């Protein structure tokens, strides 16, 4: 799995620069950071990208002055999905994941992801309204027999 962090110019809607990172990776203004961003709004050691115990990509803020935001929400620790936007002060970063088996497939923002047709098909639930005076409906089948039909 490859993790790519892309700096975005939000005014022009263009990518400025990109980094392929090995995790854990520190983002900051310092020269020892894996992703070094020379902006005053970014702390020397601003935040860190890492994999949690379940293997999900996460970000951890190191108590930075301007904070770390994921999709416009200030976080101290959060999981990151492909296409999520990190905001470090006035610097905007987009996170992309690429698998070794992905051949030219780009990560897309969650808003663009559409479920497959098989996942979109649902069966409506039957609603039963009960009042205290009406008894619960009786059925001839047991609870474990409902999954068969």
C-alpha positions as CSV (number, residue, x, y, z in Angstrom):
1,X,0.0,0.0,0.0
2,X,1.3,3.4,-0.9
3,X,0.2,6.6,0.9
4,X,0.5,9.8,-1.0
5,X,0.0,13.3,0.4
6,X,-0.7,16.1,-2.1
7,X,-0.5,19.8,-1.3
8,X,-3.4,21.6,-3.0
9,X,-3.7,25.2,-4.0
10,X,-7.4,25.7,-3.1
11,X,-7.6,29.1,-4.9
12,X,-6.6,27.6,-8.2
13,X,-7.8,24.0,-7.6
14,X,-4.4,22.6,-8.6
15,X,-1.9,20.2,-7.0
16,X,1.3,22.0,-6.0
17,X,3.5,19.1,-4.8
18,X,3.2,15.5,-3.7
19,X,5.0,13.1,-1.4
20,X,4.9,9.3,-1.2
21,X,5.4,8.5,2.5
22,X,6.5,5.6,4.6
23,X,4.6,5.4,7.8
24,X,4.9,6.6,10.5
25,X,5.5,10.0,8.8
26,X,5.8,13.4,10.5
27,X,4.5,16.5,8.8
28,X,6.0,19.8,9.9
29,X,8.2,22.8,9.1
30,X,11.3,21.2,10.5
31,X,14.0,19.7,8.3
32,X,13.7,16.3,10.0
33,X,10.0,15.9,9.0
34,X,9.1,13.3,6.4
35,X,6.9,16.0,4.8
36,X,8.6,19.4,5.3
37,X,6.4,22.4,4.5
38,X,8.1,25.8,4.8
39,X,5.1,27.8,6.0
40,X,4.9,29.8,9.2
41,X,1.4,28.4,9.9
42,X,2.8,24.9,10.2
43,X,4.6,23.9,13.4
44,X,8.1,22.4,13.3
45,X,6.5,19.1,14.3
46,X,2.9,19.6,13.4
47,X,1.3,16.1,13.2
48,X,2.0,12.5,12.3
49,X,0.5,10.0,9.9
50,X,0.5,6.4,11.1
51,X,-1.3,3.0,11.0
52,X,-3.4,2.0,14.0
53,X,-3.7,-1.5,15.4
54,X,-6.4,-2.4,12.8
55,X,-4.3,-1.1,9.9
56,X,-6.3,2.1,9.3
57,X,-4.4,5.3,8.4
58,X,-4.6,7.9,11.2
59,X,-3.4,11.4,11.9
60,X,-2.3,12.6,15.4
61,X,-1.8,16.3,16.1
62,X,1.3,17.1,18.2
63,X,-0.3,20.1,20.0
64,X,0.4,22.4,17.1
65,X,-0.4,26.1,17.4
66,X,-2.9,26.2,14.5
67,X,-4.2,22.7,14.9
68,X,-4.9,19.9,12.5
69,X,-8.2,19.6,10.7
70,X,-9.7,16.6,8.8
71,X,-12.5,17.7,6.4
72,X,-13.0,20.9,8.3
73,X,-13.2,19.3,11.8
74,X,-10.4,20.0,14.3
75,X,-8.9,16.8,15.6
76,X,-6.3,15.6,18.0
77,X,-6.5,12.0,16.6
78,X,-8.6,10.7,13.7
79,X,-8.8,8.0,11.0
80,X,-8.3,9.1,7.5
81,X,-10.1,7.8,4.4
82,X,-8.9,8.2,0.8
83,X,-9.6,11.7,-0.5
84,X,-9.8,13.2,2.9
85,X,-8.5,16.8,3.3
86,X,-6.0,17.7,6.0
87,X,-5.7,21.4,6.9
88,X,-2.6,22.6,8.7
89,X,-3.0,26.3,9.2
90,X,-3.5,27.7,5.7
91,X,-1.9,24.6,4.1
92,X,-4.3,22.1,2.5
93,X,-3.3,18.5,1.9
94,X,-5.2,15.7,0.2
95,X,-4.5,12.1,1.2
96,X,-4.5,9.3,-1.4
97,X,-4.0,5.5,-0.9
98,X,-2.7,3.3,-3.7
99,X,-2.5,-0.5,-3.4
100,X,0.2,-2.5,-5.1
101,X,-2.6,-4.1,-7.2
102,X,-4.2,-0.8,-8.2
103,X,-3.0,0.0,-11.8
104,X,-3.6,3.7,-12.3
105,X,-6.7,3.9,-10.1
106,X,-6.8,7.1,-8.2
107,X,-8.4,7.6,-4.8
108,X,-11.6,9.6,-4.9
109,X,-13.3,11.8,-2.3
110,X,-16.1,10.0,-0.3
111,X,-18.7,12.3,-1.9
112,X,-17.8,10.8,-5.3
113,X,-17.9,7.1,-4.2
114,X,-21.0,5.3,-5.2
115,X,-22.0,1.9,-3.8
116,X,-22.3,-1.0,-6.3
117,X,-25.8,-2.0,-7.4
118,X,-25.7,-5.1,-5.2
119,X,-25.1,-3.0,-2.1
120,X,-27.8,-0.5,-3.0
121,X,-30.6,-3.0,-3.2
122,X,-32.5,-3.2,0.0
123,X,-35.7,-4.7,1.2
124,X,-38.2,-2.4,3.0
125,X,-38.9,-3.1,6.6
126,X,-42.4,-3.9,7.8
127,X,-43.6,-1.3,10.3
128,X,-46.0,-2.5,13.0
129,X,-47.5,0.1,15.3
130,X,-48.6,-1.2,18.6
131,X,-50.6,0.5,21.3
132,X,-50.7,-0.8,24.9
133,X,-54.2,-2.2,24.3
134,X,-53.4,-4.3,21.2
135,X,-51.6,-7.6,21.6
136,X,-48.4,-8.3,19.7
137,X,-49.0,-10.2,16.4
138,X,-48.4,-13.9,16.6
139,X,-46.5,-15.9,14.0
140,X,-46.3,-19.5,13.3
141,X,-42.6,-19.5,12.7
142,X,-39.7,-19.3,15.2
143,X,-37.1,-16.5,15.0
144,X,-34.5,-18.8,13.5
145,X,-36.8,-19.8,10.6
146,X,-37.2,-16.2,9.3
147,X,-33.8,-16.2,7.5
148,X,-34.8,-19.1,5.3
149,X,-37.4,-17.1,3.3
